[in-house]
């Protein structure tokens, strides 16, 4: 019985680690040439960012000409003032810039090119934690439950229903058999 509890515990741990490790690659601005001075306020990357949900583990991919521009991760204060002198991190590699969003909260990015930030080339991204799972399109109303007849009882024997339901019983017994085989060696 202790082995079964250990097996269940490890399975649950593997599932949690798999979920935490998931992350999406997100192209900043949704296009290859988005990291640039916006044409107007509605073209700003912050408008784009407000329409997306960023989660811990996601990756931001910045695409730009590394010879003419750069991207700086900065504090909120330096973001507001467009101060490029003390970035948290500086990226200059153009099409190869990938930033992992490794914690919840705000991330601030500005252009390192002279005058670009002042002209609106900046991005603020708010990252939500795994605890905040929202549906992208929540229903506008709660649908009324449909009235359905009660399901008919199963016509199979209890043993067959247990043995074949989703293959779970078969999988667990196979694992238990392997475990006992290795522990008796």
C-alpha positions as CSV (number, residue, x, y, z in Angstrom):
1,X,0.0,0.0,0.0
2,X,2.9,2.3,0.7
3,X,4.2,1.8,-2.8
4,X,0.8,2.8,-4.3
5,X,0.8,6.0,-2.2
6,X,4.4,6.8,-3.4
7,X,3.4,6.1,-7.0
8,X,0.4,8.5,-6.7
9,X,2.5,11.1,-5.0
10,X,5.2,11.0,-7.7
11,X,2.5,11.1,-10.4
12,X,1.0,14.2,-8.9
13,X,4.4,15.9,-8.5
14,X,5.3,15.1,-12.1
15,X,2.0,16.7,-13.3
16,X,2.6,19.8,-11.2
17,X,6.1,20.2,-12.5
18,X,5.0,19.7,-16.1
19,X,2.3,22.4,-15.7
20,X,4.7,24.9,-14.0
21,X,7.3,24.3,-16.8
22,X,4.9,25.1,-19.5
23,X,5.4,28.5,-21.1
24,X,4.4,30.1,-24.4
25,X,6.7,31.8,-26.8
26,X,5.1,35.2,-27.5
27,X,6.2,37.5,-30.3
28,X,6.2,41.0,-28.9
29,X,3.6,43.1,-30.8
30,X,2.5,40.0,-32.8
31,X,4.8,40.8,-35.7
32,X,8.5,40.8,-36.7
33,X,8.8,44.6,-36.8
34,X,6.8,45.6,-33.7
35,X,9.8,46.8,-31.6
36,X,9.9,50.3,-33.1
37,X,8.7,53.8,-32.4
38,X,4.9,53.7,-32.7
39,X,3.1,55.7,-35.3
40,X,0.6,56.9,-32.8
41,X,-0.7,56.1,-29.2
42,X,-3.1,53.4,-30.5
43,X,-0.1,51.7,-32.2
44,X,1.8,51.4,-28.9
45,X,3.0,48.1,-27.7
46,X,1.2,48.7,-24.4
47,X,-2.1,48.6,-26.2
48,X,-1.1,45.2,-27.6
49,X,0.0,44.0,-24.1
50,X,-3.3,45.0,-22.5
51,X,-5.1,42.5,-24.8
52,X,-2.9,39.5,-23.7
53,X,-2.5,37.5,-20.5
54,X,1.1,36.8,-19.6
55,X,1.9,34.0,-17.2
56,X,4.9,33.0,-15.2
57,X,7.1,30.8,-17.5
58,X,6.1,32.5,-20.8
59,X,8.8,33.9,-23.1
60,X,8.8,37.3,-24.8
61,X,10.5,37.3,-28.2
62,X,11.7,40.7,-29.4
63,X,12.5,41.1,-33.1
64,X,14.6,44.2,-34.2
65,X,17.7,45.2,-35.9
66,X,20.5,44.7,-33.3
67,X,22.8,47.2,-35.1
68,X,20.3,50.1,-34.9
69,X,18.4,49.4,-31.6
70,X,18.4,47.5,-28.4
71,X,16.0,46.5,-25.7
72,X,16.5,47.3,-22.0
73,X,14.7,45.8,-19.0
74,X,14.4,48.6,-16.5
75,X,12.8,49.6,-13.2
76,X,9.4,51.3,-13.1
77,X,11.1,54.6,-12.3
78,X,13.5,54.3,-15.2
79,X,10.6,53.2,-17.5
80,X,8.6,56.4,-16.6
81,X,11.6,58.7,-17.1
82,X,13.1,56.8,-20.1
83,X,16.4,56.5,-18.2
84,X,18.7,54.1,-20.1
85,X,21.7,54.5,-17.9
86,X,21.2,51.7,-15.4
87,X,19.1,48.9,-16.9
88,X,18.4,45.7,-15.0
89,X,19.4,43.8,-18.2
90,X,20.4,44.9,-21.7
91,X,19.7,43.0,-24.9
92,X,21.4,43.9,-28.2
93,X,21.1,40.8,-30.3
94,X,18.1,41.8,-32.4
95,X,16.2,38.8,-33.7
96,X,17.6,36.5,-31.0
97,X,16.2,38.4,-27.9
98,X,14.1,36.2,-25.7
99,X,13.1,37.2,-22.2
100,X,11.7,34.6,-19.7
101,X,8.9,36.0,-17.5
102,X,10.1,34.2,-14.4
103,X,7.9,35.9,-11.7
104,X,4.5,37.5,-11.4
105,X,4.2,41.3,-11.5
106,X,5.2,44.0,-13.9
107,X,8.1,43.9,-16.3
108,X,9.3,47.1,-17.9
109,X,11.2,47.4,-21.3
110,X,12.4,50.5,-23.2
111,X,14.4,51.0,-26.3
112,X,18.1,51.7,-25.8
113,X,18.4,53.8,-28.9
114,X,18.6,57.6,-28.3
115,X,15.2,59.3,-28.1
116,X,13.2,56.1,-29.0
117,X,11.7,55.7,-25.5
118,X,10.6,59.3,-25.4
119,X,8.8,58.7,-28.6
120,X,6.9,55.8,-27.2
121,X,9.1,52.7,-27.9
122,X,8.5,51.0,-24.6
123,X,6.5,48.1,-23.2
124,X,5.0,47.3,-19.8
125,X,3.9,43.7,-19.3
126,X,2.0,42.4,-16.2
127,X,2.6,38.7,-15.5
128,X,0.0,36.8,-13.6
129,X,0.8,33.8,-11.4
130,X,-0.4,30.3,-11.9
131,X,-3.0,30.9,-9.2
132,X,-4.8,33.4,-11.4
133,X,-6.3,31.3,-14.2
134,X,-8.9,33.3,-16.1
135,X,-10.9,32.3,-19.1
136,X,-10.1,34.4,-22.2
137,X,-13.7,34.7,-23.1
138,X,-15.9,34.2,-20.0
139,X,-19.6,33.7,-20.7
140,X,-21.7,36.8,-20.7
141,X,-24.5,35.0,-18.8
142,X,-24.9,31.7,-16.9
143,X,-26.8,29.3,-19.1
144,X,-29.7,27.4,-17.5
145,X,-29.1,23.7,-17.0
146,X,-30.9,21.5,-19.5
147,X,-33.3,19.0,-18.0
148,X,-32.2,15.6,-19.0
149,X,-33.5,12.2,-18.2
150,X,-31.5,10.2,-15.6
151,X,-28.9,7.9,-17.1
152,X,-29.7,4.3,-17.3
153,X,-27.7,2.0,-15.1
154,X,-24.7,0.3,-16.7
155,X,-25.5,-3.2,-18.1
156,X,-21.9,-4.5,-17.5
157,X,-20.8,-6.4,-14.5
158,X,-19.1,-4.3,-11.8
159,X,-15.8,-6.1,-12.5
160,X,-15.8,-5.3,-16.2
161,X,-16.7,-1.6,-15.5
162,X,-13.8,-1.3,-13.1
163,X,-11.3,-3.1,-15.4
164,X,-11.9,-1.1,-18.5
165,X,-12.9,2.4,-17.4
166,X,-10.3,4.6,-19.1
167,X,-7.7,1.8,-18.8
168,X,-6.9,3.1,-15.3
169,X,-7.3,-0.2,-13.6
170,X,-5.1,-1.9,-16.2
171,X,-2.4,0.7,-16.0
172,X,-2.2,0.7,-12.1
173,X,-2.1,-3.1,-12.0
174,X,0.6,-3.2,-14.6
175,X,2.7,-0.7,-12.6
176,X,2.1,-2.6,-9.4
177,X,3.2,-5.8,-11.1
178,X,6.4,-4.2,-12.3
179,X,7.1,-2.7,-8.9
180,X,6.7,-6.0,-7.1
181,X,8.8,-7.8,-9.7
182,X,11.7,-5.3,-9.2
183,X,11.4,-5.4,-5.4
184,X,11.5,-9.2,-5.2
185,X,14.8,-9.3,-7.2
